């Protein structure tokens, strides 16, 4: 335990939802829920306005819709979240060389390693300046906890939410932790909490009073001894700059159970390709291929195969995933599929069988190309350009651009129509317009910066941006435009957005 609160924990406030509110002026101050928008989707993040209605992360989207039917339900835009996370992490690295990211929106920082004086006033000043810098660079807010141990810093940041800072002075740990429920301590899940409850232990103070011997008897030596130390406020874990990833995985949940074996296989191959893309983006390879199959009755199966050496070859992963699928009965229907690679390494070892398969596929493709009829030069003119590939579904929240109205985002779609709200992060709430889903003037767009856009830029003719309204006092969200919003007949019925994970657990 450190004698000064020099470990900082930053947790961005409702990160995904806050980023969407910053990008979409019409959603500021309104309940926003980001996650899978399909009937089997899961809530990733809920804004604080939505949490008032009881909506929480990891809740089924269908349940969230019952609790908060008037919220905006948006598909995640991970490109935006990663960009913002990169800006935040740069600010943290300016404070110290020891930064331990836990996720896109959460990290520990060792301020002592950054040369900050081991004094409460000094670390508090650093924390307050960090919060100001984050708001200036990203337009978002984050909560900061400062303490002499990682566990306590995380508890402090949770107590600081939203948009606050809490310092736990060394020596006050037990007084602070005592009345808290035992679930506050890391590693205490429902099963552990229930075992302690049956023994009459409900708070952190009661956990400490039970003694190490009793906790070891109830939970086992390792878990019991560790829990006793945490109940006393002891946590000597250092801030680790690099957390080595153990696996890379992707998965998708489907609106309708897949019963066609060919469709299941094609979806699995698509996931295998996505998994390899993430593997290569991380500069890694892996030895073990894992598939995950969740059946219609929610039973979940995993199958794995360890290769002769690490690889990042998509053909190897595809073939292994296909072999594993052959061992799983999918006739009852599949609601979720996943593909992962573990046993990560920094080098690859060629698989001769996969290499042969790749060469065979290349040869077959060459033969198919030779057999295709050639376009005759005489009287044919230039071949027509390929038709632009368009998304099958305009997911809510997707950035779009219209040739006449400019930049906007998809508010909803259904029955052959797509509804778009035309506004930018720096504009007033914009007007809603509806188009046919195949309107050639409408195309997917690139995300706009949350801050740093040109406030003086005028919208394109016909954009219909509502009257400019000044933000509320204290930099609060701008009120809604007086322009009436048109609610689409139905929200996008697309499948739950695919989960992508680089796990370190």
C-alpha positions, -999 to 999 in steps of 0.1 A, spaced: 0 0 0 13 34 -9 15 63 15 -1 86 -10 -30 83 -35 -7 81 -66 -27 55 -85 -53 70 -108 -83 51 -123 -101 67 -152 -135 55 -163 -153 74 -191 -190 81 -183 -215 60 -203 -188 60 -230 -206 46 -261 -239 64 -254 -221 97 -245 -202 96 -278 -234 92 -297 -250 121 -278 -220 142 -286 -222 133 -323 -260 138 -325 -273 171 -310 -309 159 -311 -301 131 -286 -285 152 -260 -304 150 -227 -324 121 -241 -322 84 -232 -298 66 -256 -291 29 -257 -262 14 -277 -260 -23 -285 -277 -49 -306 -309 -35 -321 -324 -68 -331 -349 -88 -310 -320 -108 -296 -297 -79 -291 -279 -70 -258 -274 -35 -243 -238 -25 -245 -241 10 -229 -271 30 -217 -269 68 -211 -277 81 -176 -310 93 -189 -319 57 -198 -305 43 -165 -333 62 -147 -357 37 -162 -337 7 -150 -318 0 -182 -283 -15 -176 -255 -29 -196 -257 -66 -206 -295 -64 -204 -315 -79 -234 -325 -52 -257 -361 -65 -257 -363 -59 -220 -347 -25 -223 -374 -16 -249 -401 -25 -224 -385 -4 -197 -377 26 -219 -397 24 -252 -390 60 -262 -352 58 -261 -330 60 -291 -316 25 -299 -284 27 -319 -260 2 -333 -224 6 -321 -199 26 -341 -166 10 -329 -146 31 -353 -156 63 -335 -151 48 -300 -116 36 -309 -107 70 -322 -119 87 -291 -102 61 -269 -70 68 -287 -72 105 -278 -79 97 -242 -50 72 -239 -26 98 -253 -36 121 -225 -29 94 -200 5 85 -215 14 122 -211 10 118 -174 30 86 -169 48 58 -188 29 33 -168 -7 32 -182 -27 0 -179 -57 0 -203 -86 -22 -192 -109 -14 -221 -116 14 -246 -129 36 -218 -110 25 -187 -74 26 -175 -51 27 -145 -22 53 -143 8 52 -120 13 89 -113 43 83 -91 61 68 -122 53 100 -140 71 122 -115 40 135 -98 47 145 -61 34 120 -36 10 145 -21 -28 146 -21 -29 181 -34 -6 174 -63 -24 142 -74 -58 159 -71 -46 188 -93 -34 163 -119 -68 145 -118 -88 177 -122 -66 188 -151 -70 154 -168 -108 158 -166 -106 192 -182 -83 180 -209 -106 150 -218 -136 173 -221 -116 198 -243 -102 170 -266 -132 147 -269 -162 167 -257 -169 138 -232 -166 134 -195 -147 109 -174 -147 101 -137 -114 98 -118 -105 79 -87 -72 84 -68 -59 60 -41 -29 41 -29 -40 8 -45 -57 -2 -78 -87 -17 -61 -94 14 -41 -88 37 -71 -114 18 -91 -139 20 -62 -132 57 -60 -139 63 -97 -172 44 -94 -182 67 -64 -172 97 -85 -197 90 -113 -207 108 -133 -181 134 -141 -165 137 -107 -133 130 -88 -129 111 -55 -96 107 -35 -93 80 -9 -67 90 16 -43 63 28 -54 52 62 -91 57 56 -97 25 36 -114 4 62 -137 32 73 -147 38 37 -151 1 27 -168 -12 58 -205 -4 51 -202 -13 14 -218 -46 2 -193 -74 -3 -200 -74 -40 -180 -42 -42 -148 -61 -39 -132 -74 -71 -137 -111 -77 -169 -114 -57 -196 -126 -80 -231 -139 -74 -219 -174 -63 -193 -160 -38 -218 -134 -25 -244 -162 -19 -219 -184 -1 -210 -155 22 -247 -145 27 -255 -180 39 -227 -175 65 -242 -142 76 -217 -120 58 -231 -92 37 -208 -62 40 -170 -56 36 -167 -49 74 -184 -83 82 -160 -100 57 -130 -85 76 -145 -94 110 -150 -131 98 -113 -135 97 -90 -152 72 -95 -187 85 -133 -186 82 -131 -172 47 -106 -199 36 -130 -225 50 -159 -210 31 -142 -202 -2 -109 -221 -4 -73 -210 4 -65 -188 -26 -99 -170 -29 -105 -167 9 -70 -153 16 -73 -128 -12 -108 -117 -2 -96 -111 34 -68 -89 22 -91 -68 0 -116 -65 29 -88 -48 49 -81 -25 19 -49 -43 10 -40 -45 -27 -3 -45 -38 -9 -52 -75 13 -29 -96 1 -9 -126 13 -29 -156 18 -10 -189 13 -40 -212 -14 -66 -207 -7 -94 -231 -38 -105 -249 -47 -142 -245 -72 -146 -273 -90 -128 -302 -126 -136 -309 -157 -124 -327 -193 -136 -325 -228 -128 -339 -263 -133 -326 -290 -138 -352 -326 -125 -352 -339 -159 -364 -324 -193 -355 -303 -206 -383 -315 -241 -392 -300 -244 -427 -266 -262 -424 -252 -244 -454 -261 -210 -440 -246 -219 -406 -213 -229 -424 -212 -197 -444 -218 -175 -413 -190 -194 -395 -166 -188 -424 -174 -151 -424 -167 -149 -387 -134 -168 -392 -123 -142 -417 -133 -113 -393 -114 -130 -365 -82 -133 -387 -85 -97 -396 -85 -87 -360 -57 -111 -353 -35 -96 -380 -44 -60 -370 -30 -69 -335 2 -83 -352 -4 -117 -337 -9 -153 -346 -24 -182 -327 -23 -220 -323 -58 -229 -311 -90 -223 -331 -122 -222 -310 -158 -221 -322 -188 -212 -300 -224 -224 -308 -254 -213 -288 -285 -233 -297 -322 -224 -298 -326 -235 -261 -297 -212 -250 -274 -242 -244 -238 -232 -254 -212 -255 -268 -175 -248 -275 -151 -268 -296 -114 -263 -301 -85 -276 -322 -49 -269 -316 -28 -266 -347 8 -277 -352 20 -241 -350 8 -205 -347 -8 -191 -378 -27 -160 -391 -37 -177 -424 -74 -173 -430 -75 -206 -449 -61 -224 -418 -86 -209 -395 -115 -214 -419 -107 -251 -423 -102 -257 -386 -135 -239 -378 -153 -260 -405 -139 -293 -390 -151 -282 -355 -185 -274 -368 -189 -310 -381 -188 -322 -345 -218 -300 -335 -255 -309 -341 -272 -277 -353 -304 -292 -365 -324 -276 -337 -314 -241 -347 -285 -218 -339 -290 -184 -323 -253 -174 -319 -220 -183 -336 -185 -173 -326 -149 -180 -338 -118 -173 -317 -81 -179 -318 -60 -184 -286 -25 -194 -278 -13 -162 -293 23 -156 -306 43 -131 -325 53 -154 -353 36 -178 -378 43 -213 -388 31 -223 -422 5 -252 -424 13 -272 -455 -22 -287 -457 -38 -252 -456 -12 -240 -481 -22 -267 -505 -58 -259 -500 -51 -223 -507 -32 -231 -539 -61 -254 -550 -86 -226 -544 -64 -202 -564 -62 -227 -593 -100 -232 -593 -105 -194 -594 -81 -191 -623 -99 -218 -643 -132 -201 -636 -119 -168 -648 -106 -184 -680 -140 -199 -687 -159 -166 -682 -169 -151 -715 -148 -122 -726 -163 -88 -734 -160 -82 -771 -143 -50 -779 -161 -42 -812 -195 -26 -806 -194 -32 -769 -177 -1 -757 -162 1 -722 -176 -24 -697 -201 -9 -673 -187 -1 -638 -197 -24 -610 -228 -14 -591 -220 2 -557 -223 -22 -529 -249 -10 -504 -256 -23 -469 -286 -47 -466 -299 -28 -436 -295 8 -427 -287 3 -390 -298 31 -366 -270 54 -358 -251 48 -391 -233 78 -406 -247 87 -440 -242 114 -466 -269 127 -491 -259 144 -523 -283 173 -516 -287 174 -478 -252 166 -467 -241 146 -436 -265 129 -412 -273 97 -394 -299 69 -398 -327 73 -373 -345 42 -384 -356 20 -413 -383 -4 -424 -409 -12 -451 -385 -1 -478 -378 34 -463 -349 49 -443 -353 79 -421 -323 102 -417 -317 131 -394 -294 157 -409 -272 173 -382 -236 175 -372 -219 175 -338 -215 213 -338 -250 221 -352 -284 225 -337 -307 195 -338 -315 188 -375 -345 180 -396 -356 145 -404 -362 133 -439 -373 99 -453 -360 82 -485 -363 49 -503 -337 24 -490 -322 22 -525 -320 60 -531 -289 64 -551 -282 99 -536 -278 84 -501 -246 65 -492 -228 55 -460 -205 83 -447 -175 87 -425 -179 97 -388 -175 134 -381 -152 146 -353 -169 152 -320 -149 184 -314 -129 206 -337 -154 208 -365 -160 242 -381 -189 258 -363 -191 284 -391 -196 258 -418 -230 262 -433 -252 232 -441 -257 223 -478 -288 238 -494 -319 221 -483 -304 205 -453 -332 218 -432 -312 224 -400 -334 238 -374 -329 272 -357 -297 275 -337 -303 273 -299 -276 281 -274 -266 253 -251 -279 254 -215 -260 269 -187 -229 252 -177 -223 236 -211 -254 214 -209 -271 198 -238 -288 220 -263 -326 220 -262 -345 202 -290 -352 220 -322 -388 231 -328 -388 211 -360 -410 181 -355 -393 147 -358 -409 120 -379 -407 86 -362 -400 58 -387 -427 31 -390 -402 6 -376 -367 5 -364 -340 -15 -383 -346 -52 -378 -309 -60 -383 -292 -87 -363 -274 -78 -331 -241 -61 -339 -213 -86 -338 -192 -86 -307 -155 -83 -312 -131 -90 -283 -95 -91 -275 -94 -108 -242 -67 -107 -216 -85 -128 -190 
